[in-house]
Amino acid sequence: KTCQVFDLRYRKLASQLGDKYDAKTGTEITQKGRVRFAEMRFDDPNNEEMCKLLNATLLPYVFIYKGSKGKQREFQCGP
């Protein structure tokens, strides 16, 4: 349930502050947002090793980076 609530909030923030994409391709950025959002699914076997390397074992987990300054914060989102 925590993941579902987080997902709704995450998608709302991404739509408000994130990049805007071409409706046809869904991949081409048409307008840069104030924030760049990315996500990775832990249950995808291709991502399992990366999640472990990042120590993101409690989900949902958030990393915040700021340009060339790199990672600023990381935390697990609770209920």
DSSP file (Angstrom, degrees, kcal/mol; ACC not computed):
  #  RESIDUE AA STRUCTURE BP1 BP2  ACC     N-H-->O    O-->H-N    N-H-->O    O-->H-N    TCO  KAPPA ALPHA  PHI   PSI    X-CA   Y-CA   Z-CA
    1    1 A K     >        0   0    0      0, 0.0     4,-2.3     0, 0.0     5,-0.2   0.000 360.0 360.0 360.0 -39.5    0.0    0.0    0.0
    2    2 A T  H  >  +     0   0    0      1,-0.2     4,-2.7     2,-0.2     5,-0.2   0.913 360.0  51.7 -58.0 -42.5    2.9    2.4    0.8
    3    3 A C  H  > S+     0   0    0      1,-0.2     4,-2.6     2,-0.2    -1,-0.2   0.876 108.1  51.4 -64.0 -37.2    4.2    1.9   -2.7
    4    4 A Q  H  > S+     0   0    0      2,-0.2     4,-1.9     1,-0.2    -1,-0.2   0.923 112.4  45.0 -66.4 -43.8    0.8    2.7   -4.3
    5    5 A V  H  X S+     0   0    0     -4,-2.3     4,-2.0     2,-0.2    -2,-0.2   0.924 114.7  48.9 -64.9 -44.5    0.5    5.9   -2.4
    6    6 A F  H  X S+     0   0    0     -4,-2.7     4,-3.2    -5,-0.2     5,-0.2   0.915 107.6  55.6 -60.3 -43.3    4.1    6.8   -3.1
    7    7 A D  H  X S+     0   0    0     -4,-2.6     4,-2.5     1,-0.2    -1,-0.2   0.902 107.4  48.8 -57.6 -43.8    3.5    6.0   -6.8
    8    8 A L  H  X S+     0   0    0     -4,-1.9     4,-1.9     2,-0.2    -1,-0.2   0.928 115.3  43.7 -62.5 -45.4    0.6    8.5   -7.0
    9    9 A R  H  X S+     0   0    0     -4,-2.0     4,-2.5     2,-0.2    -2,-0.2   0.906 113.4  51.6 -67.0 -41.7    2.6   11.3   -5.3
   10   10 A Y  H  X S+     0   0    0     -4,-3.2     4,-2.7     1,-0.2    -2,-0.2   0.933 111.1  46.8 -60.6 -47.8    5.7   10.5   -7.4
   11   11 A R  H  X S+     0   0    0     -4,-2.5     4,-2.1    -5,-0.2    -1,-0.2   0.856 111.0  52.4 -66.0 -35.3    3.7   10.7  -10.7
   12   12 A K  H  X S+     0   0    0     -4,-1.9     4,-1.7    -5,-0.2    -1,-0.2   0.940 112.3  44.7 -65.4 -46.8    2.0   13.9   -9.7
   13   13 A L  H  X>S+     0   0    0     -4,-2.5     4,-3.2     1,-0.2     5,-0.6   0.914 112.4  52.4 -62.2 -42.6    5.3   15.6   -8.8
   14   14 A A  H  X5S+     0   0    0     -4,-2.7     4,-1.8     1,-0.2    -1,-0.2   0.891 109.9  48.4 -61.7 -39.6    6.9   14.3  -12.0
   15   15 A S  H  <5S+     0   0    0     -4,-2.1    -1,-0.2    -5,-0.2    -2,-0.2   0.828 118.4  40.7 -70.9 -30.0    4.0   15.7  -14.1
   16   16 A Q  H  <5S+     0   0    0     -4,-1.7    -2,-0.2    -5,-0.1    -1,-0.2   0.885 133.8  16.0 -82.5 -41.2    4.3   19.1  -12.4
   17   17 A L  H  <5S+     0   0    0     -4,-3.2    18,-2.0    -5,-0.2    17,-1.3   0.593 106.8  87.0-112.4 -15.0    8.0   19.5  -12.2
   18   18 A G  S  <<S-     0   0    0     -4,-1.8    16,-0.2    -5,-0.6    18,-0.2  -0.129  85.6 -68.4 -86.2-179.9    9.6   17.0  -14.6
   19   19 A D        -     0   0    0     16,-0.4     2,-0.4    14,-0.2    13,-0.2  -0.252  44.2-128.2 -62.5 152.0   10.4   17.0  -18.2
   20   20 A K  E     -A   31   0A   0     11,-2.9    10,-2.8    13,-0.0    11,-1.5  -0.894  26.0-152.0-103.8 136.5    7.6   17.0  -20.8
   21   21 A Y  E     -A   29   0A   0     -2,-0.4     8,-0.2     8,-0.3     2,-0.1  -0.783  24.8 -94.1-113.6 152.3    7.8   14.3  -23.5
   22   22 A D     >  -     0   0    0      6,-3.0     4,-2.5    -2,-0.3     6,-0.2  -0.410  31.5-138.0 -59.8 130.4    6.6   14.1  -27.1
   23   23 A A  T  4 S+     0   0    0      1,-0.2    -1,-0.1     2,-0.2    -2,-0.0   0.807  98.8  48.3 -64.9 -30.8    3.2   12.5  -27.1
   24   24 A K  T  4 S+     0   0    0      1,-0.1    -1,-0.2     4,-0.1    -2,-0.0   0.950 124.7  24.6 -76.1 -50.2    4.0   10.4  -30.2
   25   25 A T  T  4 S-     0   0    0      3,-0.1    -2,-0.2     1,-0.1    -1,-0.1   0.840  80.9-153.7 -86.7 -34.1    7.4    9.0  -29.2
   26   26 A G  S  < S+     0   0    0     -4,-2.5    -3,-0.1     2,-0.2    -1,-0.1   0.429  84.2  66.6  74.1  -2.7    7.0    9.2  -25.4
   27   27 A T  S    S+     0   0    0     -5,-0.1     2,-0.5     2,-0.0    -1,-0.1   0.635  72.6  89.9-120.8 -24.3   10.8    9.4  -25.2
   28   28 A E  S    S-     0   0    0     -6,-0.2    -6,-3.0     1,-0.1     2,-0.5  -0.659  73.8-130.7 -83.1 125.3   11.8   12.7  -26.8
   29   29 A I  E     +A   21   0A   0     -2,-0.5    -8,-0.3    -8,-0.2     3,-0.1  -0.624  27.6 175.9 -77.2 123.7   12.0   15.6  -24.4
   30   30 A T  E    S+     0   0A   0    -10,-2.8     2,-0.3    -2,-0.5    -9,-0.2   0.669  73.2  18.6 -99.0 -22.7   10.0   18.6  -25.7
   31   31 A Q  E    S-A   20   0A   0    -11,-1.5   -11,-2.9    -9,-0.0    -1,-0.3  -0.941  78.0-127.1-151.2 125.9   10.5   20.8  -22.6
   32   32 A K        -     0   0    0     -2,-0.3     2,-0.1   -13,-0.2   -13,-0.1  -0.522  27.3-145.7 -72.9 136.2   13.0   20.5  -19.8
   33   33 A G        -     0   0    0     -2,-0.2   -15,-0.2     2,-0.2   -14,-0.2  -0.357  24.9-108.5 -91.0 176.9   11.5   20.4  -16.3
   34   34 A R  S    S+     0   0    0    -17,-1.3     2,-0.3   -16,-0.2   -16,-0.2   0.735 105.5  35.5 -75.2 -23.1   12.9   21.8  -13.1
   35   35 A V  S    S-     0   0    0    -18,-2.0     2,-0.6   -21,-0.1   -16,-0.4  -0.977  74.5-137.7-134.1 143.0   13.6   18.3  -11.9
   36   36 A R        -     0   0    0     -2,-0.3     2,-0.4   -18,-0.2   -18,-0.1  -0.906  23.8-163.1-101.7 124.5   14.7   15.1  -13.6
   37   37 A F        +     0   0    0     -2,-0.6     2,-0.3   -23,-0.1   -18,-0.1  -0.833  13.4 169.6-107.9 144.0   12.8   12.0  -12.5
   38   38 A A        -     0   0    0     -2,-0.4     2,-0.3     2,-0.0    -2,-0.0  -0.985   9.5-166.4-146.9 152.6   13.8    8.4  -13.0
   39   39 A E        -     0   0    0     -2,-0.3     2,-0.4     2,-0.0    -2,-0.0  -0.972   6.0-164.7-141.1 157.5   12.6    5.1  -11.6
   40   40 A M        -     0   0    0     -2,-0.3     2,-0.5     7,-0.0    -2,-0.0  -0.993  21.5-128.9-143.7 133.1   13.7    1.6  -11.5
   41   41 A R    >   -     0   0    0     -2,-0.4     3,-0.9     1,-0.2     6,-0.2  -0.714   8.0-159.0 -87.2 125.3   11.7   -1.5  -10.6
   42   42 A F  T 3  S+     0   0    0     -2,-0.5    -1,-0.2     1,-0.2     5,-0.1   0.819  90.8  61.1 -69.2 -31.7   13.2   -3.7   -7.9
   43   43 A D  T 3  S+     0   0    0      4,-0.1    -1,-0.2     3,-0.1    -2,-0.0   0.463  81.1  96.7 -80.2   1.0   11.1   -6.7   -9.1
   44   44 A D  S X> S-     0   0    0     -3,-0.9     3,-2.4     1,-0.1     4,-0.9  -0.818  73.5-142.9 -88.2 119.7   12.7   -6.6  -12.5
   45   45 A P  T 34 S+     0   0    0      0, 0.0     4,-0.5     0, 0.0     3,-0.4   0.782  99.4  62.9 -54.6 -27.7   15.6   -9.2  -12.5
   46   46 A N  T 34 S+     0   0    0      1,-0.2     4,-0.3     2,-0.1     3,-0.1   0.737 109.1  40.6 -68.1 -21.7   17.7   -6.8  -14.7
   47   47 A N  T <> S+     0   0    0     -3,-2.4     4,-2.5    -6,-0.2     5,-0.2   0.530  87.8  92.7-103.2  -8.9   17.6   -4.2  -11.9
   48   48 A E  H  X S+     0   0    0     -4,-0.9     4,-2.0    -3,-0.4     5,-0.2   0.895  87.3  47.3 -57.2 -46.1   18.1   -6.4   -8.8
   49   49 A E  H  > S+     0   0    0     -4,-0.5     4,-2.5     1,-0.2    -1,-0.2   0.905 111.8  50.9 -63.9 -41.4   21.9   -6.1   -8.8
   50   50 A M  H  > S+     0   0    0     -4,-0.3     4,-2.2     1,-0.2    -2,-0.2   0.915 108.6  51.6 -63.1 -43.3   21.8   -2.3   -9.2
   51   51 A C  H  <>S+     0   0    0     -4,-2.5     5,-2.7     1,-0.2     4,-0.4   0.902 111.2  48.2 -60.1 -40.7   19.3   -2.0   -6.3
   52   52 A K  H ><5S+     0   0    0     -4,-2.0     3,-1.0    -5,-0.2    -2,-0.2   0.914 109.8  51.7 -66.4 -42.6   21.6   -4.1   -4.1
   53   53 A L  H 3<5S+     0   0    0     -4,-2.5    -1,-0.2     1,-0.3    -2,-0.2   0.863 112.8  45.8 -61.2 -35.5   24.7   -2.0   -5.1
   54   54 A L  T 3<5S-     0   0    0     -4,-2.2    -1,-0.3    -5,-0.2    -2,-0.2   0.505 111.0-125.4 -83.3  -4.9   22.7    1.2   -4.2
   55   55 A N  T < 5 +     0   0    0     -3,-1.0     2,-1.3    -4,-0.4     3,-0.3   0.812  60.0 148.4  61.3  32.6   21.6   -0.5   -0.9
   56   56 A A      < +     0   0    0     -5,-2.7    -1,-0.2     1,-0.2     5,-0.1  -0.636  12.3 133.7 -95.3  74.8   17.9    0.2   -1.9
   57   57 A T        +     0   0    0     -2,-1.3     2,-0.5    -3,-0.1    -1,-0.2   0.659  55.1  66.7-101.0 -19.5   16.4   -2.8   -0.2
   58   58 A L  S    S-     0   0    0     -3,-0.3    19,-0.2     2,-0.0    -1,-0.1  -0.916  93.3-107.7-103.1 125.3   13.5   -1.2    1.5
   59   59 A L  S    S+     0   0    0     -2,-0.5   -56,-0.1    17,-0.1     2,-0.1  -0.790  91.4  34.4-114.0 152.1   11.0    0.2   -0.9
   60   60 A P  S    S+     0   0    0      0, 0.0    17,-2.8     0, 0.0     2,-0.4   0.606  79.9 176.0 -72.3 149.2   10.0    2.7   -2.0
   61   61 A Y  E     -B   76   0B   0     15,-0.2     2,-0.4    -2,-0.1    15,-0.2  -0.965  12.7-156.4-126.8 138.3   13.5    4.3   -1.8
   62   62 A V  E     -B   75   0B   0     13,-3.2    13,-2.2    -2,-0.4     2,-0.4  -0.942   8.6-169.3-123.7 136.8   14.5    7.7   -3.0
   63   63 A F  E     -B   74   0B   0     -2,-0.4     2,-0.5    11,-0.2    11,-0.2  -0.978  10.0-158.7-117.6 136.3   17.8    9.2   -4.1
   64   64 A I  E     -B   73   0B   0      9,-2.8     8,-3.7    -2,-0.4     9,-1.5  -0.973  11.6-178.1-119.6 122.9   18.2   13.0   -4.6
   65   65 A Y  E     -B   71   0B   0     -2,-0.5     2,-0.4     6,-0.3     6,-0.2  -0.868  15.2-155.0-116.3 150.6   21.0   14.3   -6.8
   66   66 A K    >   -     0   0    0      4,-2.3     3,-2.1    -2,-0.3     4,-0.5  -0.835  44.9 -89.4-130.3  95.2   21.9   17.9   -7.6
   67   67 A G  G >  S-     0   0    0     -2,-0.4     3,-1.4     1,-0.3    -1,-0.3  -0.030 103.7  -7.8  44.5-132.3   23.8   18.4  -10.8
   68   68 A S  G 3  S+     0   0    0      1,-0.3    -1,-0.3    -3,-0.1     3,-0.1   0.592 125.5  74.4 -72.9 -10.3   27.5   18.2  -10.5
   69   69 A K  G <  S-     0   0    0     -3,-2.1    -1,-0.3     1,-0.2    -2,-0.2   0.662  90.6-154.7 -76.2 -15.3   27.3   18.1   -6.7
   70   70 A G    <   +     0   0    0     -3,-1.4    -4,-2.3    -4,-0.5    -1,-0.2  -0.373  49.1  10.4  79.3-155.2   26.1   14.5   -6.9
   71   71 A K  E     +B   65   0B   0     -6,-0.2    -6,-0.3     1,-0.2     3,-0.1  -0.404  53.9 172.4 -68.0 129.0   23.9   12.7   -4.4
   72   72 A Q  E     -     0   0B   0     -8,-3.7     2,-0.3     1,-0.4    -7,-0.2   0.777  63.4  -4.1-102.0 -40.3   22.5   15.0   -1.7
   73   73 A R  E     -B   64   0B   0     -9,-1.5    -9,-2.8     2,-0.0    -1,-0.4  -0.973  50.4-169.5-150.5 160.0   20.1   12.7    0.2
   74   74 A E  E     +B   63   0B   0     -2,-0.3     2,-0.3   -11,-0.2   -11,-0.2  -0.960  20.0 154.8-150.6 143.3   18.7    9.2    0.2
   75   75 A F  E     -B   62   0B   0    -13,-2.2   -13,-3.2    -2,-0.3     2,-0.4  -0.990  40.6-112.6-164.2 156.8   15.9    7.7    2.2
   76   76 A Q  E     -B   61   0B   0     -2,-0.3     2,-0.7   -15,-0.2   -15,-0.2  -0.817  34.1-130.5 -93.8 135.3   13.2    5.1    2.4
   77   77 A C        -     0   0    0    -17,-2.8   -71,-0.1    -2,-0.4    -2,-0.0  -0.787  27.2-165.6 -91.2 117.7    9.7    6.4    2.2
   78   78 A G              0   0    0     -2,-0.7    -1,-0.0     1,-0.1     0, 0.0  -0.272 360.0 360.0 -91.8-178.1    7.5    5.0    4.9
   79   79 A P              0   0    0      0, 0.0    -1,-0.1     0, 0.0    -2,-0.0   0.493 360.0 360.0 -66.3 360.0    3.7    5.0    5.2
